[in-house]
Amino acid sequence: MTQTARGNPDTSAEADIRPVERATFESYDPRTEELVGSHPTHDAAHVDEAVRTARGAQRWWDELGFAGRKQRLDAWRKLLVRRIDEAAGVICSETGKPVDDARLELILVIDHLHWASKHAESVLRRRKVSPGFLMANQAATVEYLPQGVVGVIGPWNYPAFTPMGSIAYALAAGNAVVFKPSELTPGVGRWLADTFAEIVPEHPVFTVVTGYGETGAALCRSGVDKLAFTGSTETGKRVMETCSETLTPVLVECGGKDALVVDADADLDAAADAAVWGAMSNAGQTCIGVERVYVVETVAERFLELVAERADKLRPGGEPRADLGPITMASQVEVIRRHVDEALNLGARAVVGGSDSVRPPFVEPVVLTDVPPEAEAVREETFGPTIVVDRVTSADEGIERANASRYGLGATVFSRARGAELARRLRSGMVAVNSVISFAAVPALPFGGVGESGFGRIHGADGLREFTRSQAVTRMKYRMPINPMTFGRSSRTVRHLMRLVRMLRGR
């Protein structure tokens, strides 16, 4: 499981099968190709040592208890707030995204970190449960204990927000973390770990290993207690295969082909604004970005006009005030070009842009309509500032076509009367009604997909529990007059229980 410097849209675990011979590698500004930094290529021995030392650190971190960890995590959050512009600069230099987009990403990081540290105790602490009538003499409890050491393999498109969805919640739950950032954004990972170490200097509770795919594979094989991965479906399968060698449990958040359904009664201005933002913010390099729109035909023409009006105003560039940054991973430009060209060759119509919109390292907005369902632009993740808008006879047909995908990450519905009803019918892990991508910004909500978009959840109470192991405990308070769980029971014991069952559970 190795990685090129400019591979697929996924993450640092993406592979091209070749050995890594260099002791260091470089990260570059995708806007200018200027050198940003040099980082070590960590081998398996280094990764194993990082996990070994993290295991000792985790025991100390766990012993701090919820209150002690909260104090440290809150101090880290305050440090991130004070140095948000510094962090934004690192993100911009390695991804090329506009500085305000980087700031928005960090605001989300800070809010999620606050939620995780605040709610960890109430979600995970020991609680009593009812023992039921058969075990009425038992005190029953359940609590959620930390897994131990959690490995995280993160992506480049949101190099702080996405991995912190695992890191912050794993730390709040009492785990140590070893983080392998994308080879395109190692500086962001290093910055996060260094700032944490300023607050927690005693032990390596949160450490970073850097490198290509072999480093990610080594983390999978290192004996971590859980591995959280964000990337493509194909790479996710390879991560799972590697982790299966040691039965290491995995959380896999893969790609999506998210759909937006526009009903006939929708607020078209709001829906068009959401479609363009959802499709083209971060230059379309968003796993939960809008890539398909199904709009009821009675309002389709007006909706397309509004989308085209907004998209046509957007300008990519490397300057701070640009609407869109570059395509961070250079090879993805050809994927975007192929999807657009194939759709046009199959009879699609470009409402905004077209083949000439692809100007590496930038891609101008592209709005396509009348795209055949067999086109890659409909079936596969494009990961660029493009959007496919197709007409449907009803919102119900829109739901059917939205669900006709192997992916199931996020989705969006615009409807005044049927929003909640339509949302429930979508086969996706998350849905926004009359807004877009809003679920990612609500820390209390779980984040994750179904189908080939992966499994497991980050964020919210589910995200905290994801990085724990539940432990059930019973304690006998007194002896029962009837005890069926002994070879010394009388012949009447089960008959008495049968009468009780019929009386209490048979009605």
C-alpha positions, 0 to 999 in steps of 0.5 A: 500500500504505497503512495505517489506524491500526486496520486488519486483524490483520496488520501495518504493511503492511496497506493501506486506499487513502488518502493519509497527509497528517499529518507525525506519527501517534500510538500509543495504549494499546488498554486505555484509548485513552490517548496513548502517543506521537507518531511521524513519518510517514516518506515515500519520500524519508526511507526512501530516505535511510535505506537509502542511509546503511545501505548505508555502515554495512553495509560497516563492520559487515561488516568487523568480522567475525564476532568483532567483530559477536558482541562488539557483539551480545552487549553489546546482549543484556546491555543488553536483559537489564538493561532488560527491564522497561523494554522490557516497559513499552513493549510493554504500553503499545502492545499492552495485553498483560499484563506477564508476557506481555511479559517472556516475549516479551523472554526469547525475543528475548534467547535468539534473539539469543544463538543468532544471534551465537554460531552465525553464524560456524560456519554461514556461514563459508567451508567446503571441499566435495568437487570430485568426480572430474571436477574433482579438480584443483580446490579448491572452497569455499562461503561465505555473504556478507551480502545488504547492507541488509535491510528488515523490516516487522513486526507488532504482536501480538509487536512485539519477538519476531517482527521480531527473528527477522529483525533479529537473524539479519540483523545476525549475518550481517553485514547492516544493517537498516532496520525498519518497525514496525507503526503500532500499536507504533512505540515498540517498534521505536524502543526496539529501535533506540535501545538498539542505537545505544547499543552501536553508535554509530558508524554507523546499522547498525540504523535505524527508519522509522515510518508507515503503509502508504505507508512500508512500500511505500516500503521495498519500493521503496527498493532493499533487498537483501531484504525480510522481511515478517510479516502477512496473506496478502493483504498479503504478496501486495501486498508481493511485487507491490511488491518484484517491481518491483525484483526484490527477494527477499522472506521472507513469514511470513503467517497461519495456522489452526493445528490440534491433533490429539488421539489416543485415547491422549493425555494429556488434561490436558496436551492441554487445557492446551496447547489453551487456552494455544495458543488464548488466550494473548496474547488469541489474537493469535498467528499460530501459535496453536491455532484448530482442535482435532480430537479422537478421539471416544472421548475427546472429551467428557472433553477438552471438559470439561477445556478448558471448565474451564480456559477458563472461569477466564480473565479479560481486562482491563487490570490487570497480573494479567489473564489476557488483554489487549485486542484490540490492533487495534480492527477485529479485534473485529468479525472475531471477533464475525462468526466466532462468530455465524456458527458459532452460526447454522450450528448450532455449540454454545458450550461456553464463552462465545458472542456476549456474550463480545465486549466491546470492547476485550476478548473473553472466551474462547469454546469452540465445538464441532460447527462446520460445516467451511464456517464462517469460524471453521474456514476463516479466521484468527480471531485472538482467544481462541476455539477450535473443537473437533471430533470425528473418528473417528481421529487419521488423520482429524484429520490429513486435516482439519488439512491441508484448509486453504490455510494451513500455518504450525504444528501440534500433535499429542498422542499417546503412541504415534504423535506423530512419525508423525502430525507428519510427515504434517502439511502445516505448517512446524512441529509440536509433539508433546505440547507447544504452540508450543514450536518457536518457543522453540528458536532452532536450529529454522527458523520459517516456513510453507507454502502461503498461510502464506508461504515462507522461514525465520527462526531457526536456521541456515536463518534465518542463511542466509536473509539471505545470498547463497551464493558458490561458488568453485573454484581450480585446484590443478594441471593435469589430463592430460585437460581436456575444457573447451577447444577444444584437446582431442583426439578421445580426451578425451571417449572417456576420460571416457566410460570413466571414467563407465561404470566409476565411475558406471555400477555 
